[in-house]
Amino acid sequence: MSNDKKAVKVVQTAGRDRLGEFAPEFARYNDDILFGEVWSRNNILSLHDRSIVTVSALIGAGIFTSALKSHINNAKNHDVTKAEMVEIITQLAFYTGWPKAWAAFGYAQEVYAND
C-alpha cells in the first residue's frame, strides 16, 4: 500500500519568539522537533486531523489556557469547521467531563465568532 501524499514542512517560531532567550533548548524542541518534525508528518495524518487530535488532547488534559485557544485557531486554519469543532467538543463532554466542554466552548466561540 503506497502513500502518494507529500508532507508539507510546518514552520513554527512560537517557542523562540516567547522563550528563546529564557529557555532556548525548550524553544528549539518546540519549533524544530514538535512542529518541524512531528507536525510535518502530515502525509500520514493530515493537519486537519492532527489539529483535532491536539485540541482533543488539550481538552482531555484540562488545559484551558491560551494554548487551547491557539490550537482551536490552528484547527480552524487547517479547515476544521465550526460544525466539526462543536461536534468534537460535544463528544468530548461525554468522555472528558461536562465542565471541560463548557470551558472549551468559550474559546471555540471566540475563534469561530465570525463564522
KAZINOR-V122528 format. One record per pair of residues at least 4 apart in sequence whose ideal C-beta (glycine too) atoms are under 8 Angstrom apart, sorted by the first residue. I is the first residue (numbers start at 1). J is the second residue. Records with the same first field share a line. If there is no record, write none. Layout:
# KAZINOR-V122528
I = J  J
This chain:
# KAZINOR-V122528
3 = 43  44
5 = 42  43
6 = 43
7 = 40  41  42  43  44
8 = 40  42  43  47
9 = 36  40
10 = 35  36  39  40  42  47
11 = 35  36
12 = 30  31  34  35  36  39
13 = 17  31
14 = 18  30  31
15 = 19  20  26  27  28  29  30  31
16 = 20  24  27  28  31
18 = 27
19 = 23  24  26  27  30
20 = 24  27
23 = 27
24 = 28
25 = 29
26 = 30
27 = 31
28 = 32  33
29 = 33  34
30 = 34  35
31 = 35  36
32 = 36  37
33 = 37  38
34 = 38  39
35 = 39  40
36 = 40
37 = 41
39 = 47  50
41 = 45
42 = 46  47  50
45 = 49  50  53
46 = 50  78
47 = 51  78
48 = 52  75  78  79  80
49 = 53
50 = 54  78
51 = 55  71  74  75  78  80
52 = 56  75  80  84  88
53 = 57
54 = 58  71  74  75
55 = 59  68  71  72  75  80  85  88  104
56 = 60  88  92
57 = 61
58 = 63  67  68  71
59 = 63  68  89  92  96  100  101  104
60 = 92  95  96  100
62 = 100
63 = 67  68
64 = 68  100  103  104  107
65 = 69
66 = 70
67 = 71
68 = 72  104  107
69 = 73  107  110  111
70 = 74
71 = 75
72 = 76  85  104  107  108  111
73 = 77  111
74 = 78
75 = 80  85
76 = 80  85  111  112
80 = 84  85  88
81 = 85  115
82 = 86  108  112  115
83 = 87
84 = 88
85 = 89  108  111  112
86 = 90  108
87 = 91
88 = 92
89 = 93  101  104  105  108
90 = 94  101
91 = 95
92 = 96  100  101  104
93 = 97  98  100  101
96 = 100  101
97 = 101
98 = 102
99 = 103
100 = 104
101 = 105
102 = 106
103 = 107
104 = 108
105 = 109
106 = 110
107 = 111
108 = 112
109 = 113
